[in-house]
């Protein structure tokens, strides 16, 4: 009897790690990291800026990125709104597929209207729908099926060539130093003039470099970072207004209240009443 073989052996290894939704205030910052897994980021609201060495990529709502293994990357929320995104890490056993992702799709913004970004959105929806069924015996299998359906789209995706801002390495390093020094001594920012003097260049040059790298002025950065921290403390904290004012290096509670109203259009008390949430939900506290 003739034998018609369909396949002999199939070996598949899927590893998923750390899938989560993340919500952050303006001027959120996640320090540089690198790891041995792929990292998938899908922006749902706001804008995320990712630096990879001297390259700067900006992801808007609906857009996605696959960061390749061992790629050092640093993330920011420079927009004036909250940032919300979904992130997970993964690995696949198929060496050819790994190579294809690295060469054709990795470290590049995937536009919202591309099949791959849309498939990523469907994957998030599927993961969310399965979240409530974690105690079911077939939960892991269903998660793997959802992921493999996404990987089928990945395997068919054409090479993505997108413009990426390439910045001079010296300017990127300089901007990072300025951002660090501005808040090195605590919640009250140093003057930008003092930071530039410490680094031995003019404020005009420092201002130009900072804005070129980060897309915002130093004054906007310092203002929004303090505002961001104030909103975090009011939204999830139990501290009194006086304690918050002291933590943010204001001279008095009245001074803090006046400045916060200029920032937001409402008093700190009104903001706390309308925005308060349990601390367990504050997954955006990394500043």
SULRA-V139498 format. One record per backbone hydrogen bond with DSSP energy under -0.5 kcal/mol. NH is the residue of the N-H (numbers start at 1). CO is the residue of the C=O. E is the energy in kcal/mol with one decimal. If there is no record, write none. Layout:
nh->(NH,NH)
co->(CO,CO)
e->(E,E)
This chain:
nh->(5,15,17,20,22,24,25,27,28,29,30,31,33,38,39,40,41,41,42,43,44,45,48,49,50,50,51,52,55,56,57,59,60,61,62,63,64,65,66,67,67,70,71,72,73,74,75,76,77,78,79,83,84,85,86,87,88,89,90,91,93,95,98,99,100,101,102,103,104,105,105,106,107,108,110,111,114,118,119,120,121,122,123,124,125,126,127,128,129,130,131,131,132,133,134,136,139,142,143,144,145,146,147,148,149,150,151,152,153,153,154,155,156,156,157,157,160,161,162,165,167,167,172,173,174,175,176,177,178,179,180,181,182,183,183,184,186,189,190,195,196,197,198,199,200,201,206,207,208,209,210,211,212,213,214,215,221,222,223,224,225,226,227,228,229,230,231,232,233,234,235,236,237,237,244,245,246,247,248,249,250,256,257,258,259,260,261,262,263,264,265,271,272,273,274,275,276,277,281,282,283,285,287)
co->(3,91,89,87,85,83,284,77,25,286,75,29,73,90,67,88,39,65,86,63,84,84,59,76,48,57,74,55,52,165,50,48,58,46,43,60,110,41,105,39,65,35,68,70,33,51,30,49,28,76,47,24,45,22,42,20,40,17,38,15,13,93,94,95,96,97,98,99,100,100,101,101,66,105,64,109,111,114,115,116,117,118,119,120,121,122,123,124,125,126,127,128,128,130,131,133,136,138,139,140,141,142,143,144,145,146,147,148,149,150,150,151,152,153,153,154,104,159,160,56,54,165,168,169,170,171,172,173,174,175,176,177,178,179,180,181,183,187,182,191,192,193,194,195,197,196,202,203,204,205,206,207,208,209,210,211,217,218,219,220,221,222,223,224,225,226,227,228,229,230,231,232,232,233,240,241,242,243,244,246,245,252,253,254,255,256,257,258,259,260,261,267,268,269,270,271,272,235,278,279,281,282,285)
e->(-0.7,-2.1,-2.7,-2.3,-3.0,-2.9,-0.5,-3.6,-1.4,-0.6,-2.7,-0.5,-2.2,-2.4,-2.2,-3.3,-0.5,-2.6,-2.6,-2.3,-2.9,-2.1,-2.6,-2.5,-0.5,-3.1,-2.9,-2.5,-1.8,-2.4,-2.8,-3.1,-0.5,-0.7,-3.2,-2.4,-1.8,-2.1,-0.5,-3.2,-0.6,-3.9,-1.5,-0.7,-2.4,-2.1,-1.7,-2.4,-2.0,-0.5,-0.6,-2.8,-2.4,-2.3,-2.6,-2.3,-1.8,-3.0,-2.2,-1.9,-1.7,-0.8,-2.3,-2.4,-2.1,-2.4,-2.4,-2.6,-2.6,-0.5,-2.0,-2.4,-3.3,-0.9,-3.3,-0.7,-1.9,-2.2,-2.2,-2.1,-1.8,-2.0,-2.2,-2.1,-2.0,-2.3,-2.9,-2.7,-2.2,-1.9,-0.9,-0.6,-0.5,-1.8,-0.9,-1.8,-1.7,-2.5,-2.3,-2.4,-2.5,-2.2,-2.3,-2.9,-2.2,-1.6,-2.4,-1.8,-1.1,-0.5,-2.0,-2.6,-0.8,-0.6,-0.7,-1.1,-2.6,-0.6,-0.5,-1.3,-3.1,-0.7,-2.0,-2.4,-2.1,-2.6,-2.2,-2.0,-2.3,-2.5,-1.9,-2.7,-2.0,-0.7,-0.8,-1.0,-1.3,-0.7,-2.5,-1.9,-2.5,-2.3,-2.2,-1.2,-1.0,-2.0,-2.4,-2.7,-2.0,-2.4,-2.6,-2.2,-2.0,-2.3,-2.8,-1.8,-2.3,-2.6,-2.3,-2.7,-2.0,-1.9,-2.3,-2.8,-2.2,-2.3,-2.3,-2.0,-2.3,-2.1,-2.5,-2.2,-0.6,-1.0,-2.3,-2.5,-2.0,-2.7,-1.9,-1.6,-2.9,-2.0,-2.7,-2.4,-2.2,-2.9,-2.0,-1.5,-2.0,-2.8,-2.3,-2.4,-2.4,-2.1,-1.8,-2.2,-1.5,-2.4,-1.7,-1.6,-1.9,-0.6,-0.7)
